[in-house]
Amino acid sequence: MKRIGAIFERLKRGGRKGFIPYITAGHPSLAATEQIILELERSGADIIELGVPFSDPMADGPVIQRASERALAKNVSVRDCLELVGRVRRQSEVPIVLFSYLNPLLSIGLERLGDELRSAGVDGVLATDLVPEEADEFRAAMQADRIDLIFLVAPTSTDERIRLVTEASGGFVYAVSRTGVTGVQQSLSEAAANLVQRVRRFTDLPVAVGFGVSTPEHVAEVWRHADAAVVGSRIVAEIEANAGDPALVEKVGALARWLVSSRSASAP
């Protein structure tokens, strides 16, 4: 069984739900990112979403945009991301999903991409601007190297679109809690719970909810109806605020532990 599937099976057996933090590779540095990944795993992360810096991250809000800009200013590339994953793999088996846009991935070459991802130890890819209707070639390349290809569904998705997305997805389905871009918000929309219910009509894959999840209360709310909660902007903002602090890694770990502090209450 692939790492992502194995994690969700383990969570299900334990009556637990998943925690998926997102961080941007190279923010504030590649060395720091490596240590943050390991600290997030120690602090309760089940899967890591590793953002590939991109010049036009149109699905992301200002916090993640700034992180991308800073990483790009240090010339962090998709190959740097793969080398980073390779270094993490010497110490950890935590599943890692590359959260990217299509262009950085295609810069490697589709004919080599799956092999390079697998060799580095990447478990899944979420290419934000790749749609299922145009994904046949990309999907085949990922399947050949056992890389899970993850797609997004949104509250505005029709049933037909949800069916199309779930048929093309592997690992899990990423349900966006709202329309718009990533970013911290005060409360979660009821649309997220309804969307998860709709997705479950079309697939047995786990469903993770993200975009705007930023407090322990949000995480607990997501866990009531989904299989995992994705937290991005809140963690990236913590990294941004403490980028020059020698205690950066410890502070990110403390934030992660706070975010999952209601975990024992999530078991059925």
Steps between C-alpha positions, in 0.01 A plus 500: 500500500621851420593728790195729474257210491680330789476813715126532446452130572694538825296805597176318426602198707582730789177697471697816430502774241795642310697823527664629180712814542613699197834683480680670213836346408789738554315733736697626679767260370528144372690395813225642720230334290664161554503547876144635502374192316657271758367713786150501351508121485607485865220743585217296347512544122384194307576632150704804395398727215816655362438808287716548192577874466337649191494849354122514445328302779148598404326265747692640796438798722755761606672296774597214271569738212759678714657169599528404133654835411763469772590145398525600134726791597737230626462311170321203658394270215294186466823300489600655832166375633573147384847507655341624822255209502791263440677634810183465708468140382827414674326571830126463447230308318235772543298523175583812300272658240639763267254789480594665174389664182553317176781703346768425762427129472509502121840671512640159596336335198194281524691196375736523801275655760345188653834326535662805659212547743509135600879496534487806726231343718200714404168324559249727329454805283232765510541718192259782575444610142471149352142395425388138450388565142860583404678260734506167314867514402610642834288249690646208305852620576422519871327163511797336331718599794235453772464871574155600625347783296270714715235738370292776655123523531321817610157588639409622152589165336209325332431133569633417156820687575539327836457164328765593243744616768456198723550260209831670417625534859731282705602510865225736612267768368571859603176685578533879500303648790398810305530675168802729468865472596685357796517700822410517867133558578294540816244227433444214260212491258231236540561435130806295594300237688244481220778465242658209688164322507462552126852368430433185703216410263756449223808350666640305793819705494573704814395864485718781636369853551719809468502876423438713807551230765704687760398421862453188715126566481514501119701177499255333739210617284658355186567172680130463575421443133827445308797266528769767531549871552750701294656807664717724285491877534495495882820294507668699224415821687669360812811422296492851352466663843791302647727458197799653676439337838735217606191338657308499168474122471386460861238774458357332188485172691318667787248647257439159344442340840255779585312448174448128573433548872144375459612181328396261774146635473485420127484125547152356454 
